[in-house]
Amino acid sequence: MLVYAVFGDPVEHSLSPAMQNAAFSALGLSARYLAFRVKKERLKDAILGAEAMGFGGLNLTIPLKEAALSIVEPDENAAAMGAVNTVAFGDGIRGYNTDGLGALRALEGAGVRVAGRRVLIIGAGGAAKAIARQLALSGAELSIANRDRERALDLAASVGGRGYGLSELDRLIPWAEVVVNATSVGMREGDPRIVDGRLFRQGQIVFDIVYNRETELLQDAARAGARIIDGVPMLVHQGALSIEIWTGRKAPADVMEEALREELRNR
């Protein structure tokens, strides 16, 4: 039986084992996916240990994605995004980033085309970098807002967009056709709102990458008549892409999403 795993710190909240094990079962593969807490300073040891023990592959989550760049051989996409979320063994230790394409597939799965659309991304961390690069490649007109305005400016410059501080959301939210929250704000009940919900409007698309709960941002957007997309489809599609990298088989995204939502209902 091949072992796959997600490394993170913390990692107890991860829903990846539920969906990845459902996928392996549906594909008839003799494989098991587990979660391990790995501290950033021990990441190299953990990755080399997984290779030595014959693991099939790894996913990486917060705070390990950027640290992995110096350990694995990143492909062009992961190097450009500055983060690795998928590690494959075999011909060396290769690193990939499936977050951006996972986000694009989540939007497309909801019937949203981003080419030529005005897209606002809130955040400038690892997930925001991946999403911004992918949506820019797909033809979106990007604006990026972040608490640290300099980070927003740097990310915007790298993808051909415009960068702003959060103080400018009052005019950016009405401007945007698609709003993407690429921060972790909303993951915990009681997190402060980063957007005044009264700024949302009917006809907007509001996509929040947080997947463990319906965030206040999505609730506010729905009340304003916007179409909302939670983080589950992105998690599913980035995980499906990881399976395809590891196995060369098309992953059953519908099975994975069903397993993921069932796990959420039971938590």
BALOBA-1460 file (C-alpha; in Angstrom, 3 decimals):
// residues 267
<rec num="1" residu="m" x="0.000" y="0.000" z="0.000"/>
<rec num="2" residu="l" x="1.344" y="3.410" z="-0.974"/>
<rec num="3" residu="v" x="1.259" y="6.150" z="1.639"/>
<rec num="4" residu="y" x="0.557" y="9.782" z="0.789"/>
<rec num="5" residu="a" x="0.389" y="12.620" z="3.274"/>
<rec num="6" residu="v" x="-0.209" y="16.273" z="3.992"/>
<rec num="7" residu="f" x="2.375" y="18.079" z="6.130"/>
<rec num="8" residu="g" x="1.491" y="21.256" z="8.025"/>
<rec num="9" residu="d" x="1.655" y="23.018" z="11.375"/>
<rec num="10" residu="p" x="-1.045" y="22.880" z="12.572"/>
<rec num="11" residu="v" x="-2.593" y="20.117" z="10.491"/>
<rec num="12" residu="e" x="-5.300" y="18.665" z="12.729"/>
<rec num="13" residu="h" x="-7.958" y="20.759" z="10.968"/>
<rec num="14" residu="s" x="-7.064" y="19.421" z="7.505"/>
<rec num="15" residu="l" x="-9.896" y="17.889" z="5.510"/>
<rec num="16" residu="s" x="-7.580" y="16.565" z="2.820"/>
<rec num="17" residu="p" x="-7.430" y="12.975" z="4.185"/>
<rec num="18" residu="a" x="-11.207" y="12.563" z="3.838"/>
<rec num="19" residu="m" x="-11.331" y="13.652" z="0.210"/>
<rec num="20" residu="q" x="-8.061" y="12.076" z="-0.931"/>
<rec num="21" residu="n" x="-8.879" y="8.692" z="0.617"/>
<rec num="22" residu="a" x="-12.303" y="8.830" z="-1.049"/>
<rec num="23" residu="a" x="-10.574" y="9.447" z="-4.371"/>
<rec num="24" residu="f" x="-8.110" y="6.582" z="-3.917"/>
<rec num="25" residu="s" x="-10.996" y="4.248" z="-3.066"/>
<rec num="26" residu="a" x="-12.992" y="5.341" z="-6.116"/>
<rec num="27" residu="l" x="-9.951" y="4.791" z="-8.329"/>
<rec num="28" residu="g" x="-9.371" y="1.320" z="-6.866"/>
<rec num="29" residu="l" x="-5.887" y="2.226" z="-5.677"/>
<rec num="30" residu="s" x="-4.163" y="0.549" z="-2.755"/>
<rec num="31" residu="a" x="-3.204" y="3.801" z="-1.062"/>
<rec num="32" residu="r" x="-3.740" y="5.697" z="2.165"/>
<rec num="33" residu="y" x="-3.519" y="9.446" z="2.804"/>
<rec num="34" residu="l" x="-2.536" y="10.699" z="6.261"/>
<rec num="35" residu="a" x="-1.883" y="14.021" z="8.003"/>
<rec num="36" residu="f" x="1.354" y="14.782" z="9.881"/>
<rec num="37" residu="r" x="2.306" y="17.820" z="11.909"/>
<rec num="38" residu="v" x="5.706" y="19.015" z="10.702"/>
<rec num="39" residu="k" x="7.474" y="22.106" z="11.981"/>
<rec num="40" residu="k" x="9.065" y="24.359" z="9.377"/>
<rec num="41" residu="e" x="12.586" y="23.795" z="10.696"/>
<rec num="42" residu="r" x="12.183" y="20.015" z="10.277"/>
<rec num="43" residu="l" x="10.586" y="20.108" z="6.815"/>
<rec num="44" residu="k" x="13.688" y="18.967" z="4.954"/>
<rec num="45" residu="d" x="14.078" y="15.982" z="7.290"/>
<rec num="46" residu="a" x="10.386" y="15.122" z="6.849"/>
<rec num="47" residu="i" x="10.454" y="15.304" z="3.043"/>
<rec num="48" residu="l" x="13.661" y="13.265" z="2.768"/>
<rec num="49" residu="g" x="12.256" y="10.779" z="5.272"/>
<rec num="50" residu="a" x="9.054" y="10.407" z="3.256"/>
<rec num="51" residu="e" x="11.109" y="9.757" z="0.119"/>
<rec num="52" residu="a" x="13.278" y="7.228" z="1.951"/>
<rec num="53" residu="m" x="10.207" y="5.387" z="3.237"/>
<rec num="54" residu="g" x="8.685" y="5.154" z="-0.234"/>
<rec num="55" residu="f" x="5.779" y="7.584" z="0.157"/>
<rec num="56" residu="g" x="3.824" y="8.139" z="-3.044"/>
<rec num="57" residu="g" x="3.700" y="11.937" z="-2.665"/>
<rec num="58" residu="l" x="2.977" y="14.841" z="-0.359"/>
<rec num="59" residu="n" x="0.840" y="17.917" z="-0.012"/>
<rec num="60" residu="l" x="2.116" y="20.889" z="1.979"/>
<rec num="61" residu="t" x="0.033" y="23.464" z="3.777"/>
<rec num="62" residu="i" x="0.637" y="26.466" z="6.045"/>
<rec num="63" residu="p" x="3.408" y="27.368" z="6.932"/>
<rec num="64" residu="l" x="5.505" y="25.037" z="4.771"/>
<rec num="65" residu="k" x="4.768" y="25.992" z="1.170"/>
<rec num="66" residu="e" x="7.427" y="28.670" z="0.785"/>
<rec num="67" residu="a" x="10.049" y="26.811" z="2.834"/>
<rec num="68" residu="a" x="9.817" y="23.836" z="0.463"/>
<rec num="69" residu="l" x="11.221" y="25.839" z="-2.455"/>
<rec num="70" residu="s" x="14.790" y="25.367" z="-1.229"/>
<rec num="71" residu="i" x="14.307" y="21.643" z="-0.586"/>
<rec num="72" residu="v" x="12.618" y="20.319" z="-3.731"/>
<rec num="73" residu="e" x="13.124" y="20.980" z="-7.424"/>
<rec num="74" residu="p" x="10.198" y="23.302" z="-8.208"/>
<rec num="75" residu="d" x="8.668" y="23.422" z="-11.658"/>
<rec num="76" residu="e" x="8.415" y="26.773" z="-13.428"/>
<rec num="77" residu="n" x="4.958" y="27.479" z="-12.063"/>
<rec num="78" residu="a" x="5.829" y="26.758" z="-8.410"/>
<rec num="79" residu="a" x="9.035" y="28.786" z="-8.696"/>
<rec num="80" residu="a" x="7.132" y="31.752" z="-10.145"/>
<rec num="81" residu="m" x="4.489" y="31.534" z="-7.394"/>
<rec num="82" residu="g" x="7.113" y="31.206" z="-4.685"/>
<rec num="83" residu="a" x="5.354" y="28.254" z="-3.063"/>
<rec num="84" residu="v" x="5.030" y="24.469" z="-3.323"/>
<rec num="85" residu="n" x="1.907" y="22.588" z="-2.263"/>
<rec num="86" residu="t" x="2.526" y="19.248" z="-3.996"/>
<rec num="87" residu="v" x="5.649" y="17.072" z="-3.847"/>
<rec num="88" residu="a" x="6.224" y="14.094" z="-6.139"/>
<rec num="89" residu="f" x="8.922" y="11.451" z="-5.796"/>
<rec num="90" residu="g" x="10.541" y="9.373" z="-8.519"/>
<rec num="91" residu="d" x="12.759" y="11.394" z="-10.820"/>
<rec num="92" residu="g" x="14.204" y="13.399" z="-7.953"/>
<rec num="93" residu="i" x="11.998" y="15.342" z="-5.549"/>
<rec num="94" residu="r" x="9.792" y="17.586" z="-7.640"/>
<rec num="95" residu="g" x="7.633" y="20.445" z="-6.391"/>
<rec num="96" residu="y" x="4.425" y="21.808" z="-7.912"/>
<rec num="97" residu="n" x="1.749" y="24.341" z="-7.045"/>
<rec num="98" residu="t" x="-1.846" y="23.406" z="-7.853"/>
<rec num="99" residu="d" x="-3.534" y="26.208" z="-5.863"/>
<rec num="100" residu="g" x="-3.901" y="28.655" z="-8.738"/>
<rec num="101" residu="l" x="-5.329" y="26.193" z="-11.218"/>
<rec num="102" residu="g" x="-7.534" y="24.765" z="-8.454"/>
<rec num="103" residu="a" x="-9.004" y="28.235" z="-7.890"/>
<rec num="104" residu="l" x="-9.542" y="28.763" z="-11.617"/>
<rec num="105" residu="r" x="-11.321" y="25.410" z="-11.925"/>
<rec num="106" residu="a" x="-13.499" y="26.276" z="-8.928"/>
<rec num="107" residu="l" x="-14.586" y="29.486" z="-10.652"/>
<rec num="108" residu="e" x="-15.110" y="27.786" z="-14.000"/>
<rec num="109" residu="g" x="-17.080" y="25.010" z="-12.325"/>
<rec num="110" residu="a" x="-19.460" y="27.687" z="-11.033"/>
<rec num="111" residu="g" x="-19.835" y="29.048" z="-14.562"/>
<rec num="112" residu="v" x="-17.532" y="32.038" z="-14.037"/>
<rec num="113" residu="r" x="-15.232" y="33.076" z="-16.882"/>
<rec num="114" residu="v" x="-12.450" y="35.393" z="-15.717"/>
<rec num="115" residu="a" x="-11.073" y="36.518" z="-19.080"/>
<rec num="116" residu="g" x="-11.665" y="40.251" z="-19.397"/>
<rec num="117" residu="r" x="-13.385" y="40.464" z="-15.986"/>
<rec num="118" residu="r" x="-12.463" y="42.950" z="-13.265"/>
<rec num="119" residu="v" x="-11.129" y="40.800" z="-10.418"/>
<rec num="120" residu="l" x="-10.184" y="41.997" z="-6.931"/>
<rec num="121" residu="i" x="-7.980" y="39.689" z="-4.859"/>
<rec num="122" residu="i" x="-7.784" y="40.439" z="-1.145"/>
<rec num="123" residu="g" x="-4.484" y="39.224" z="0.300"/>
<rec num="124" residu="a" x="-0.904" y="38.897" z="-0.916"/>
<rec num="125" residu="g" x="0.288" y="35.695" z="0.755"/>
<rec num="126" residu="g" x="1.036" y="32.302" z="-0.770"/>
<rec num="127" residu="a" x="-2.506" y="31.499" z="-1.871"/>
<rec num="128" residu="a" x="-3.013" y="34.990" z="-3.276"/>
<rec num="129" residu="k" x="0.208" y="34.712" z="-5.294"/>
<rec num="130" residu="a" x="-0.914" y="31.439" z="-6.861"/>
<rec num="131" residu="i" x="-4.415" y="32.696" z="-7.641"/>
<rec num="132" residu="a" x="-3.196" y="36.046" z="-8.977"/>
<rec num="133" residu="r" x="-0.720" y="34.431" z="-11.348"/>
<rec num="134" residu="q" x="-3.279" y="31.943" z="-12.678"/>
<rec num="135" residu="l" x="-6.045" y="34.509" z="-13.148"/>
<rec num="136" residu="a" x="-3.623" y="36.915" z="-14.835"/>
<rec num="137" residu="l" x="-2.587" y="34.144" z="-17.244"/>
<rec num="138" residu="s" x="-6.308" y="33.583" z="-17.879"/>
<rec num="139" residu="g" x="-6.859" y="37.191" z="-18.925"/>
<rec num="140" residu="a" x="-8.384" y="38.796" z="-15.825"/>
<rec num="141" residu="e" x="-7.977" y="42.515" z="-15.093"/>
<rec num="142" residu="l" x="-6.487" y="42.294" z="-11.609"/>
<rec num="143" residu="s" x="-6.412" y="44.541" z="-8.582"/>
<rec num="144" residu="i" x="-4.834" y="43.305" z="-5.349"/>
<rec num="145" residu="a" x="-5.492" y="44.758" z="-1.899"/>
<rec num="146" residu="n" x="-3.548" y="43.814" z="1.204"/>
<rec num="147" residu="r" x="-3.002" y="45.045" z="4.765"/>
<rec num="148" residu="d" x="0.677" y="45.559" z="3.884"/>
<rec num="149" residu="r" x="0.311" y="47.755" z="0.807"/>
<rec num="150" residu="e" x="3.908" y="47.171" z="-0.315"/>
<rec num="151" residu="r" x="3.284" y="43.445" z="-0.590"/>
<rec num="152" residu="a" x="0.197" y="44.131" z="-2.697"/>
<rec num="153" residu="l" x="2.224" y="46.420" z="-4.954"/>
<rec num="154" residu="d" x="4.977" y="43.809" z="-5.351"/>
<rec num="155" residu="l" x="2.512" y="41.042" z="-6.211"/>
<rec num="156" residu="a" x="0.578" y="43.275" z="-8.581"/>
<rec num="157" residu="a" x="3.769" y="44.267" z="-10.389"/>
<rec num="158" residu="s" x="4.691" y="40.604" z="-10.867"/>
<rec num="159" residu="v" x="1.374" y="39.743" z="-12.568"/>
<rec num="160" residu="g" x="0.588" y="42.976" z="-14.389"/>
<rec num="161" residu="g" x="-2.110" y="44.185" z="-12.002"/>
<rec num="162" residu="r" x="-2.565" y="47.108" z="-9.597"/>
<rec num="163" residu="g" x="-1.849" y="47.059" z="-5.873"/>
<rec num="164" residu="y" x="-3.645" y="48.826" z="-3.020"/>
<rec num="165" residu="g" x="-4.002" y="48.903" z="0.738"/>
<rec num="166" residu="l" x="-7.131" y="47.669" z="2.508"/>
<rec num="167" residu="s" x="-8.161" y="51.269" z="3.133"/>
<rec num="168" residu="e" x="-9.096" y="51.449" z="-0.561"/>
<rec num="169" residu="l" x="-11.601" y="48.581" z="-0.461"/>
<rec num="170" residu="d" x="-14.486" y="51.058" z="-0.279"/>
<rec num="171" residu="r" x="-13.999" y="51.871" z="-3.948"/>
<rec num="172" residu="l" x="-12.435" y="48.587" z="-5.089"/>
<rec num="173" residu="i" x="-15.341" y="46.360" z="-4.015"/>
<rec num="174" residu="p" x="-17.953" y="48.256" z="-6.117"/>
<rec num="175" residu="w" x="-15.477" y="48.269" z="-9.058"/>
<rec num="176" residu="a" x="-14.952" y="44.514" z="-9.051"/>
<rec num="177" residu="e" x="-17.031" y="41.979" z="-10.965"/>
<rec num="178" residu="v" x="-15.326" y="39.127" z="-9.087"/>
<rec num="179" residu="v" x="-14.037" y="39.417" z="-5.500"/>
<rec num="180" residu="v" x="-11.666" y="36.763" z="-4.131"/>
<rec num="181" residu="n" x="-10.789" y="36.561" z="-0.444"/>
<rec num="182" residu="a" x="-7.388" y="34.847" z="-0.486"/>
<rec num="183" residu="t" x="-6.709" y="35.366" z="3.220"/>
<rec num="184" residu="s" x="-7.473" y="33.108" z="6.180"/>
<rec num="185" residu="v" x="-9.789" y="35.730" z="7.728"/>
<rec num="186" residu="g" x="-13.113" y="34.060" z="8.451"/>
<rec num="187" residu="m" x="-11.642" y="30.652" z="9.216"/>
<rec num="188" residu="r" x="-12.560" y="31.146" z="12.854"/>
<rec num="189" residu="e" x="-15.909" y="32.372" z="14.143"/>
<rec num="190" residu="g" x="-15.476" y="35.850" z="15.519"/>
<rec num="191" residu="d" x="-12.729" y="36.901" z="13.091"/>
<rec num="192" residu="p" x="-13.059" y="40.626" z="12.328"/>
<rec num="193" residu="r" x="-14.609" y="41.523" z="8.986"/>
<rec num="194" residu="i" x="-12.161" y="42.874" z="6.431"/>
<rec num="195" residu="v" x="-14.929" y="44.089" z="4.094"/>
<rec num="196" residu="d" x="-17.987" y="46.192" z="4.833"/>
<rec num="197" residu="g" x="-20.733" y="43.858" z="3.602"/>
<rec num="198" residu="r" x="-22.838" y="46.803" z="2.437"/>
<rec num="199" residu="l" x="-20.343" y="47.307" z="-0.408"/>
<rec num="200" residu="f" x="-21.341" y="44.094" z="-2.180"/>
<rec num="201" residu="r" x="-23.992" y="44.245" z="-4.894"/>
<rec num="202" residu="q" x="-26.274" y="42.040" z="-6.897"/>
<rec num="203" residu="g" x="-24.566" y="40.350" z="-9.808"/>
<rec num="204" residu="q" x="-21.106" y="40.207" z="-8.260"/>
<rec num="205" residu="i" x="-19.228" y="36.929" z="-7.817"/>
<rec num="206" residu="v" x="-17.719" y="36.572" z="-4.346"/>
<rec num="207" residu="f" x="-15.296" y="33.680" z="-3.844"/>
<rec num="208" residu="d" x="-13.800" y="32.944" z="-0.414"/>
<rec num="209" residu="i" x="-11.013" y="30.341" z="-0.269"/>
<rec num="210" residu="v" x="-11.821" y="29.545" z="3.386"/>
<rec num="211" residu="y" x="-13.437" y="26.097" z="3.307"/>
<rec num="212" residu="n" x="-14.127" y="25.012" z="6.888"/>
<rec num="213" residu="r" x="-17.172" y="27.254" z="7.422"/>
<rec num="214" residu="e" x="-19.413" y="29.737" z="5.644"/>
<rec num="215" residu="t" x="-17.653" y="32.981" z="6.387"/>
<rec num="216" residu="e" x="-19.253" y="36.260" z="7.370"/>
<rec num="217" residu="l" x="-17.934" y="37.676" z="4.099"/>
<rec num="218" residu="l" x="-19.986" y="35.127" z="2.127"/>
<rec num="219" residu="q" x="-23.019" y="35.682" z="4.313"/>
<rec num="220" residu="d" x="-22.815" y="39.449" z="3.728"/>
<rec num="221" residu="a" x="-22.353" y="38.945" z="-0.020"/>
<rec num="222" residu="a" x="-25.340" y="36.604" z="-0.246"/>
<rec num="223" residu="r" x="-27.547" y="39.110" z="1.578"/>
<rec num="224" residu="a" x="-26.520" y="41.720" z="-1.004"/>
<rec num="225" residu="g" x="-27.593" y="39.435" z="-3.845"/>
<rec num="226" residu="a" x="-24.115" y="38.411" z="-4.981"/>
<rec num="227" residu="r" x="-23.328" y="34.874" z="-6.140"/>
<rec num="228" residu="i" x="-21.107" y="33.149" z="-3.587"/>
<rec num="229" residu="i" x="-18.538" y="30.356" z="-3.906"/>
<rec num="230" residu="d" x="-16.946" y="28.821" z="-0.826"/>
<rec num="231" residu="g" x="-13.465" y="27.320" z="-0.602"/>
<rec num="232" residu="v" x="-14.496" y="23.681" z="-0.954"/>
<rec num="233" residu="p" x="-14.288" y="23.502" z="-4.791"/>
<rec num="234" residu="m" x="-10.796" y="25.030" z="-4.779"/>
<rec num="235" residu="l" x="-9.612" y="22.530" z="-2.166"/>
<rec num="236" residu="v" x="-11.124" y="19.704" z="-4.198"/>
<rec num="237" residu="h" x="-9.600" y="20.769" z="-7.499"/>
<rec num="238" residu="q" x="-6.127" y="21.459" z="-6.138"/>
<rec num="239" residu="g" x="-6.247" y="18.041" z="-4.454"/>
<rec num="240" residu="a" x="-7.455" y="16.391" z="-7.649"/>
<rec num="241" residu="l" x="-4.566" y="17.935" z="-9.552"/>
<rec num="242" residu="s" x="-2.161" y="16.539" z="-6.947"/>
<rec num="243" residu="i" x="-3.542" y="13.039" z="-7.474"/>
<rec num="244" residu="e" x="-3.162" y="13.435" z="-11.231"/>
<rec num="245" residu="i" x="0.495" y="14.466" z="-10.753"/>
<rec num="246" residu="w" x="1.184" y="11.475" z="-8.501"/>
<rec num="247" residu="t" x="-0.708" y="8.777" z="-10.386"/>
<rec num="248" residu="g" x="-1.298" y="9.978" z="-13.936"/>
<rec num="249" residu="r" x="-4.996" y="9.158" z="-13.405"/>
<rec num="250" residu="k" x="-7.895" y="11.618" z="-13.613"/>
<rec num="251" residu="a" x="-9.202" y="12.213" z="-10.106"/>
<rec num="252" residu="p" x="-12.960" y="11.915" z="-9.344"/>
<rec num="253" residu="a" x="-13.619" y="15.502" z="-8.257"/>
<rec num="254" residu="d" x="-17.326" y="14.845" z="-7.647"/>
<rec num="255" residu="v" x="-16.550" y="11.993" z="-5.228"/>
<rec num="256" residu="m" x="-13.959" y="14.138" z="-3.486"/>
<rec num="257" residu="e" x="-16.342" y="17.063" z="-3.004"/>
<rec num="258" residu="e" x="-19.083" y="14.810" z="-1.648"/>
<rec num="259" residu="a" x="-16.643" y="13.293" z="0.880"/>
<rec num="260" residu="l" x="-15.367" y="16.713" z="1.867"/>
<rec num="261" residu="r" x="-18.808" y="18.215" z="2.465"/>
<rec num="262" residu="e" x="-19.845" y="15.131" z="4.441"/>
<rec num="263" residu="e" x="-16.768" y="15.542" z="6.645"/>
<rec num="264" residu="l" x="-17.662" y="19.195" z="7.181"/>
<rec num="265" residu="r" x="-21.217" y="18.288" z="8.197"/>
<rec num="266" residu="n" x="-19.878" y="15.818" z="10.760"/>
<rec num="267" residu="r" x="-17.460" y="18.247" z="12.401"/>
